[in-house]
Amino acid sequence: MAANETFQLVVLGGGPGGYAAAFLGADLGLKTALVDVEENPGGVCLYRGCIPSKALLHVAKVLHEADAARAMGVEFGEPQINIDAVRAWKDGVVKKLTSGVGQVAKFRKVTYVRGFGTFKDAHTLSVALAAGGTQDLRFDHCIVATGSRPATIPFFKPDSPRVLDSTSALDLRDVPESMLVVGGGYIGLELGSVYASLGARVSVVEMMPSLLPGADRDLASVLEKRIAKSFERIMVNTKVVEAHETGDGINVTFDGAVKESLTYDAVLVSVGRKPNSIGFGLEKTKARVNERGFVEVDAQRRTHEPSIFAIGDVVGEPMLAHKASHEGRTAAEVIAGHKVAFEPAAIPAVIFTDPEIAWCGLTETQAKEGSIDVAVAKFPWGASGRAMSIERTDGLTKLVIDPKTERVLGVGIAGVGAGDMISEGVLAIEMGATAADIKLTIHPHPTLSETLMEAAEVFYGQSTHVYRPKRS
């Protein structure tokens, strides 16, 4: 790379949003550079988030299925878990994906600059190179895709080997005999499920009245009933008020529905994430950061500095990789001169526990809170032949429907493969589909996906496998 080289687009941050933006920018003919501290693009998602956690969740799934096979007349010996081998396999998945993304960057002729970038002004990024020295990158436009980091709790010392966050928990240094998960959100439950399957006695504490505060209760309850069998204890309406390390572990004091002190070998702190908006020199530009630390952007993802855009976790909720990718592509198209905006009708959310929970669009809870008149049609998986044949009748599929227009406003699924099936719901909402459209779309039988069709049939009181006449 030539000294003081100018790019039409520089992307700061190589996660799913950043590299998606850089790749599309290159596809659209922009001279593009991508800046990140890692050897290859990938960001938190590929290195320390989505991918390694799902790899470990697959290990947990295999263990659960082996145990469940007894009910089908198939028995295996007691699983022998080699933690070193599990860790190596997980790391291998990450390496293959990140190196593959690095190759795609080269194919697209994106200039990859490994280092930490900070703004000198609205058109210059100074990069402290991983190899040593600094390099200034001049740009016409820059997309900030710096992501987020785990939130912390003051009285849990982050430098203690007994205190884990969503990053260090994926290192899988060992499997503690007992573990407390602080926070009953999706990250805590996913990682807690992994450690429970590997043999840890896992408890979870959540200050809200129930786990998964963002999900509808009927969906979350499907998961709660199942993890109650694998977790040692679930404490809701309870908060941690004190913690200190002893020779035996970490002693934690609870207050609320549970009032006692207990000692755990390890504590996983999973209380959300904070945007990475400080430390990149944005104050040297007109870009604004709000009181919560998020960079302010418009519908095209442009900040108050015309040359600078921002996407992904650093601009706000939902902090999801697929949302960041679409924002990145939108920003790249705007920079290339296209008239586009980030205006999704639905962004899917998936919790990759067992069972999976997924939803998109308007939730039943949001409808109630907003006094929005909706009809809710539910199909229980106990009436699904496919669910019964795989011993997983604990699922539920629901549609949130406008009773006047019959348009599908939201979809929720709890059960095996919910994360794969929710895309049909997203498409239905984006296309303005009605319940009749889904009802009349022939789904293959026997499948779990046909529960969407049958939920639509329930709305009309015509479900083949559930007798629930429509109210007049």
Secondary structure, 3 states (H helix, E strand, C coil): CCCCCEEEEEEECCCHHHHHHHHHHHHCCCCEEEEECCCCCCHHHHHHCHHHHHHHHHHHHHHHHHHHHHHHCCCCCCCCCCHHHHHHHHHHHHHHHHHHHHHHHHHCCCEEEEEEEEEEECCEEEEEECCCCEEEEEEEEEEECCCEEECCCCCCCCCCCCEECCCHHHHCCCCCCEEEEECCCHHHHHHHHHHHHCCCEEEEECCCCCCCCCCCHHHHHHHHHHHHHHCCEEECCEEEEEEEECCCCEEEEEEECCCCEEEECEEEECCCEEECCCCCCHHHCCCCECCCCCECCCCCCECCCCCEEECHHHHCCCCCHHHHHHHHHHHHHHHCCCCCCCCCCCCCEEECCCCEEEEEECCHHHHHHCCCCCEEEEEEHHHCHHHHHCCCCCCEEEEEECCCCCEEEEEEEEECCHHHHHHHHHHHHHCCCEHHHHHCCCCCCCCCCHHHHHHHHHHCCCCCCCCCCCCC
